[in-house]
Amino acid sequence: MPNRSKEYITEVYFLFSEYQDGSRVSPLCYLKASEELPDEGTCPSCFSNMLRVWKFFTYDTFRKYYDSRNVKGLLYPSEILEYPCIKDTVFAGLNRYGVLDWRKEFAEVPADIEWRGDSIRQDICAHVNKRAVISNADFQVHATIMALDDTVVTDGNSSISFSISKQPCVLYINKSIRDLHAWLSDNRIPQRRYKYSKKHGENGNNNGWCLPDGTPAAVLECGAEHAQELLCKAIGDTSIDNNLWYYDEEFQEILYCEYQNKSPQNEYHCYHISPGEKGYKKVNVELLRLILDGIPDSMG
């Protein structure tokens, strides 16, 4: 038999708050009721906020999914008020960021879940629970749910508890950009890999390596283990290139991570840079401040 390369997938499923009143109750009863009525031409705030999430994570390659049953509830008031432009805007945003309806993408019918005495048929939580940790010789998946702020009833926890066929299940719920960033840093597959570079060295020493014009090459101030830890957390801007960056609190500099040209091992070599040095103008410090506290004003 021919050798098959293992497929690695990270999946994120996005849930929105739904409008509920006396004439409509969401079939996803673990969602908190929304009383938000949109103005004509104005998207629900939960969707506008999710657009900012998708834009932030354009540097990452995870697969994005929504639930058409859930989006129907999101759009319910705009349908009643006959604001078709809102529906058009919502689906334009989903298409722009490649967010797909999991109910169309997956042929399998997931199990029902039981939540606080209610049975929910063909539920997204059952589907994500099934996908959350799939691993075999040819296929590996990590999956999670993103639902901003208090969209999901979790009793103040960071997870939702339910059961499938009387078996208890728990799913972590990401409630912010920081939450999802932290989850991806730990669970992204395939994970990024640090690769040693003679030009940049390690632990503050690159043996005096210089660029062709005689300029000293930037140095990796830390060791491989620390570089790997920060590489998993690094973010980027794919409108510029595929490189990544992160603020290193220990050395109070930016760790810059250069992508190794579509390496099948998902490798990057890394080095530290400060304001004014080559490559620093590509670093968006304001994006870093969305996930990190304590970045000095001097960094930009």
N, C-alpha and C positions, 0 to 999 in steps of 0.2 A: 504494500500500500504506500502511496506517496505521503511524504511528511507534510503535516498541516501545521501552520504556525498558530500559536495560541491567540485567541481574540480576547482583548481586554477592553472592558467597557465600564465607564462611570456614568450613572444615570441620576438625574435630579427631576423630581416630579413637583410641579408648582400648583398650589391650591390658592384660590381666591375667596374672599368673603362673599356671601350671597345675600341678596335682598329677600327678606322674609316678612310677611304680614298675614292677616287673617285669611287671605285667599291663596297663599302659597307658603309651603314649608319645605325646606331643602330635604331631599332624600338622604343627604349626607348630614345626619343629625348631630354629628360632633363639631359642625361648623357653628360659630357664634352668629347670631342673627345680625344683619346689617339693616339700618334704617336710612341709609344714604340714598337720596334721590339725585340723579345727575342733572345738571343744566344741559340744555341742548348744545351739543358739540364738546361737552366736557366728559372725559372718561372717568369712571369710578377711581377714587384715589388709590385704592389697593392695586389697581392695574397700572396706574401711572408710576407708583412706587416700584412695582415689579420691573417696569421698563428700565429703571435705573439699576436694578440688580443685574439684569441681563447685560446691560452696557458695560458695567464694571467687570463682569466675568468673561468678556469676549476673548481674553487671552487664553482661557482654559478650553479644553476640548470635550468636556462632558456632554452627554446627550440630554436634551431638554424635552420634557413632556408636560402637557396639560390634560385635564379631564373635561371632555365635551359636556358631560352632565353638569359639572361644576360651572363651566363658563356659561351654560344656559341660565343658571341661577344668577350669575354675575350680570348678565345682560337683561334679565327679566324686567326691571323698571324702565329701561330704555325702549324695550319692545312695547310695553304698555303705554308709554308716553309718545310712542311713534317717533323715536330719534334714531333713524337708521344709520346716521353718520357715526354714532358711537360704536355700533356693531362693526362697521367698516374699519374704524380706527383700531379696535381691539384685534381683529383678525389680521390687519396690516402689521401690527406690532408682533403678533405671534409668528407671522411669516418672516418678518425682517430678521428675527433672532433665531429662526429655525426651531421653534417650539412646536412639537407635534402632538396630536391627539393619541394618547396611548390606547384608547379603545379601538382605533383604526389600525394602529401599528402592530398590535399583538393579537394573534389569533386565539390564544388560549382564553378561556373564560375563568377568571379567578374565583376563588371560594367566597362565600358570604362571610361577613364578620358579625360578631355580636358585641354591641357596645351599650352598656348600661341598660340591658334588657331589650334593646332594639336590635333587630336583624336587618342588615343592610346588604342588598343583593349586588353582586358583581362590583365590589367596592375597590376603590383605588388603594386603600390601606392594605387590603388582602393581596393585591397585585404587587405593591412595593415590598411587602413582607416576603413574598415569594422570590422577588428579584434581588433582595437586599444582599444576600451572600450566596451567589452561585459560583461554584468552582469545580472544574473537572479538567481532564487532560487537555481539552481544546478550547475551553470557554470559561471566562471569569467575569463576574459582574458585581459591582457595589452600587447600591441604590439608596437614595434618601428622599425625604420630602422637604420642600421649602414652603412655608406659609407665614407671611410677614406678621410680626407683632402678635396679636391675640386672635388670629383667624380661627385657630383650632382650640377647642375646649380641652385644656390640659391640666386644670386645677393648679396652675402656677408652675408646673413642672416643665421640663424641656422635652417631654415625650408624651405620646398618646398610648394608652393601654387598651387592649381589646382581646377578643379570643376568636379563634377559628377552630370549629369542631371541638369546642370546649377546651382547647389548648391555649394558654395565655400567650399573648404576643405584645411586644413593645417596640414602637418606632420612634426614633429621635426626630424631633421637629426643629428645623432650622428657622429662626425667627428674624434674622437680620443678615446683612452682608457679612458681618463678623462671624456669625454662627456658621454660615455656609463656607466661608473661607477656612475656618478652623476644621470643619469636617473634611473638606477637600484636601487640606494639608496632610491629614492623617490617612485618608481613604482613597485618594486618587489612584486610578489604575489605567495604564501603567504609571507607576510613580517615576518621577524624575530621578536621574542618577548623576551625581557629581563625578567629573573626570579630571584627573590631575593634569596640569599643564606646566611644562618646564618653563615656559615664558613667564608665568605668574607665580610659580613656586607654591610654598605653603609656610605657615608660621612666620610670615614676615621676611622670608628669604627666597629670592629667585636667582641667586648667584650672579647678580649684576646684569641680568638680561636686558638688552636695549632693543628698541625698534629700529628699522632700517635707517631712520633719520638721526639716530643717535640718542633719542629720548628714552630715558629709563622706562621700562615696561611697568605697568601697574602690578602690585604685589597682593597676593592673598595673605592677609594678616593672620588668619586663623588656620587651624588644622582641618583635615578632611571631614571629621565627624561634625564639627560645627558648621562647615560649609554645606554639608548634606542636609542638616536640620533646617537651615535658613532657605536653602534651595526649594524644599518642599513647600515653604510658605510664600515664596517670591511671586510677585504679580508682574504684569507687563501691559503693553499697548500694541496690539497687532496691527494698528494703522501705521506704525513705524517699522517694526520688525518682530521677530519671534524671541528676542532676548527678554530677560526677566530681571527684577531688582527687588531688594528688600533692605530695610534699615537694620543695621547691626548695632544693637544697643551696647554690646560689650566694647566695640571699637569705635563707636560713634561715627561710623561711616556707612556709605551705601555698599552693600554687596551686589556686584553686577554679575549676571549669569548669562554667558553667551551660549546660544543653542548650537549644537554640533551638527548642523546641516542634515536634518532628518535622520539622525542616527537611529537605527532600530532599537537601540538600548535607551532612547530618550535621554541622552546625555548632554550635560552642560559643563563648561569650565568656568571658574569663578575667580573674581578678584575684587578688591576694595577700591572705591573711588570717592573723592570729595568734591564739593562745588568747585567748578572751574576746570576740572580735569576732563580728558577726552571721554565722551559717552555720557557725561552727567546731564547734558541738556535733554537727553531722552527720558530721564527719570521724572515721573510725575509724582512729586512729593505729596500733593493734595490727595491723590488716590491712596497713597500709603497711610495718610492720616485718617482715612475712613476705617482702617482696620487696626491702627496702632496709636497708642498714646505716647506722649513724651518725646516726639521728634522735635529737635531744636529749631527755632525760627531761622537760624543760620543755614539750615539745609535747603531753604527755599520755600 
